Amino acid sequence: MIETDVAVIGAGQAGLSAGYHLRRAGLSPDSGFVMLDRSPSPGGAWQYRWPSLTLSTVNRIHDLPGMEFADTLTSELAGAVVAAEAVPRYYRAYEEKFDLQVRRPVTITVVCDREPRFRVEAGETIVSARGLINATGTWEKPFIPHYRGTETFRGRQLHTKDYFSADEFAGKHVIVVGGGISAVQLLDEISQVTSTTWVTRREPEFREAGFGPDAGRAAVAMVEERVRAGLPPGSVVSVTGLLLTAKLEAARDRGALKRLPMFSEITPDGAAWADGTAVSADVILWATGFRSALDHLAPLRLRGHGGGIVMDGRLATRVAKDHRVHLLGYGPSASTIGANRAGRAAVTELLETLG
């Protein structure tokens, strides 16, 4: 049994930000806080991303507090650096610089309320904590919607999480499902080596201008409003739209961005629509996003009738039902810049609650 004041679950961007601010507040590893992470090495979900995802194709990687990302980049051609290598290197250096002493690999199975403390169980590791900062993100919970006939499809089905390289689909027809940033990035790559069909629930909205501060604030405000009302976090892309980059313009020119509405069913050989349209396919790629990985918190009964968790606090990181619990990477803090700001707010408010 490890007794501590604060248990931090997850050591991605949000968890590391929380660890930094716990250190700044005067807490020390073990007695003051314990950081637990399920991955075998530093890097959060970034270490699992596909090799073609480079720093030039991702949304901006924002600096963690107290240390710049650029300090760990060794190449002048930063845009060509593989994100799955550069970001984990940054996180590792960050953990070492601030002596966060992350325990890994530790997979949390359940968190129970044992008033006045929480019992965090992870195999042989048991942590007793007065407060909880959960920063598990979404990578471990890919979302695939169910459609009639899914189990009859004779080809291959995979999620964004399982994607590695477009080359593995050469010579096969691929249906790409999803209208988010990852969906169009993968659609672009795959359409350069084989034929594709793009399917989305809503008509995608492309923007030619860069993503400015006003659009950013609008996106965050929308998501924050939902979680404060206890609704599941919404899609940020529905507010910001998709940036029409030079790569996507090229994809449009070769016809890859011709979009179809969602099919009504999956057939053994592909997909079919209610109007009689049918497409034969060898692969269905579900680029349909992720959900918050919060199953281990189920015994705390945090979810409300709206399907989400009612959040409050300055940046909507605090669970309204129990102020001893903060969720980072949930709702408006589900971005690298949002995670940084939320880490500071969560630590400040949690330590106030704990006295």
Residue, then its C-alpha position, 0 to 999 in steps of 0.5 A: m500500500i502506497e499512501t499519498d496525497v494525490a494520485v495522478i493516473g496517466a502521464g501524457q501531456a495532461g498528466l505531466s502538466a499536473g505533475y509539474h504543478l504538484r512539484r511547484a506546489g511543494l509536493s514530492p513524489d510518493s508522499g505528496f503525489v504518485m504518477l501511474d502510467r500504463s505505457p511501458s515508456p514515456g510518450g503517452a499515446w504519441q508513441y503508438r502513432w503511425p510512422s507517417l505522422t510527422l511534426s508538419t502534419v500534426n496539430r501543433i505540439h504545445d510546450l509543457p510548462g517549464m520546458e520547451f519542446a524545441d529544446t529536444l529537437t535535434s534536427e533543423l528539419a523539424g517538420a519531417v521528424v516522426a511524431a512518434e519519436a520526437v514527442p516521447r523523447y520530449y516527455r522522457a526528458y521532461e520527466e527526468k528534468f522535474d523528477l516526476q518518478v512515473r511508475r510504469p507500466v501500471t494498468i489501473t483496474v479500478v478506483c474505489d471510494r474508501e472515505p476519506r481516501f481513494r483506493v487505486e488498484a493496479g494488480e499488486t500496486i495499491v495506492s491510497a490517495r486523498g485526491l485524484i487527477n485522472a489524465t488517461g485520455t482516449w487512446e485506449k478506447p477507440f470508438i467504432p459504431h455498429y451497423r447492420g451486417t458488420e459481422t458479415f464483412r469478409g474483408r479487413q476492418l480496422h480502427t485508426k489506432d491500428y493503422f500503420s502504413a498506406d502501403e499495406f492497402a495497395g491494390k485493395h479498395v478501402i472505405v474510409v469512415g470519418g470526418g475528423i482530422s485523422a480521417v482526412q490525413l489517412l484518406d490522403e495517404i491511402s488514396q495515393v496508393t490505391s482506390t478509396t471511398w470516403v464516408t461521413r455522417r455530416e457534410p465536411e466543412f473545409r476552411e482555407a484560412g488558418f485556425g485563429p484564436d477566435a475559432g479556438r475559443a469558440a471550439v473550447a467554449m462549445v465543449e466546455e458548455r457541454v461538459r458543464a451541463g453533464l453531456p458527453p464532450g462534443s466534436v471540436v471539428s464541428v466548430t473549427g472545420l477542416l483546414l484545406t492544406a496543400k496535401l488535401e487540395a491534391a487529394r481533392d484534385r484526384g477525386a479522393l475528397k468526393r464524399l458519400p453519406m453514411f451507408s445503411e448497412i455493411t455487406p459481405d463484399g462492402a457497403a450498401w446505401a438505402d437508395g440502392t447504391a453499393v460499393s465493393a471493398d476489401v478494407i473498412l477503416w474506421a477513423t471514427g474517433f475515441r471515447s474517454a477512457l474512464d472505465h476504471l472510475a465506474p465505481l465512483r458513479l460519476r456519470g449523470h443522466g445526460g450520459g456525461i459527467v457534470m464538470d465545474g471549476r475554473l476550466a471545467t476539470r473538477v467533477a461537480k459530484d466530488h471535488r476531490v476528483h479532477l479529469l484532465g483530457y476530458g472535454p475542453s482539456a482534450s488538446t495539448i494546449g488545453a491540457n497544459r492550462a488544465g493541469r495548473a487549474a486542477v492542481t490549484e483547485l484540488l489542493e484547495t479542496l484537500g486543505 
